[in-house]
């Protein structure tokens, strides 16, 4: 019978991630990369990951150097 090991996501101590599945900051990481943003240097930065992403999306959507409509 084969024994399968569950591979834990790699990360360094002190790195923080925002898990979009659990909607919380996690040190580790605990969740797979498909479900998280990061790494962030602090827990506070990870907790604001969704706001940071929204701000960056707005900047990119309104950047006059890009014209995706032509």
PERAVEN-V787969 format. One record per residue. RES is the residue in one small letter. SS is DSSP state (hx for helix, st for strand, lp for the rest). D_CENTER is the distance of its C-alpha to the mean C-alpha in Angstrom with 1 decimal. Layout:
RES/SS/D_CENTER ; RES/SS/D_CENTER
//
This chain:
x/lp/36.7 ; x/lp/33.3 ; x/lp/30.9 ; x/lp/27.2 ; x/lp/24.7 ; x/lp/21.2 ; x/lp/18.9 ; x/lp/16.5 ; x/lp/13.1 ; x/lp/13.8 ; x/lp/12.6 ; x/lp/14.7 ; x/lp/16.2 ; x/lp/15.0 ; x/lp/11.3 ; x/st/9.0 ; x/st/5.6 ; x/st/5.1 ; x/st/6.6 ; x/lp/7.6 ; x/lp/10.7 ; x/lp/11.9 ; x/lp/10.7 ; x/st/10.6 ; x/st/9.4 ; x/st/10.2 ; x/st/11.8 ; x/lp/12.0 ; x/lp/9.9 ; x/lp/11.8 ; x/lp/10.2 ; x/lp/10.2 ; x/hx/7.6 ; x/hx/8.5 ; x/hx/7.2 ; x/st/3.8 ; x/st/0.1 ; x/st/3.9 ; x/st/6.7 ; x/st/8.4 ; x/lp/12.1 ; x/lp/12.9 ; x/hx/12.2 ; x/hx/13.3 ; x/hx/10.7 ; x/hx/7.9 ; x/hx/10.2 ; x/lp/10.4 ; x/hx/7.0 ; x/hx/8.6 ; x/hx/11.7 ; x/hx/10.5 ; x/hx/9.2 ; x/hx/12.6 ; x/hx/14.5 ; x/hx/13.5 ; x/hx/14.3 ; x/hx/17.6 ; x/hx/18.4 ; x/hx/18.1 ; x/hx/20.0 ; x/lp/22.7 ; x/lp/23.1 ; x/lp/26.8 ; x/lp/26.5 ; x/lp/25.1 ; x/lp/27.3 ; x/lp/25.8 ; x/lp/28.8 ; x/lp/31.5
//
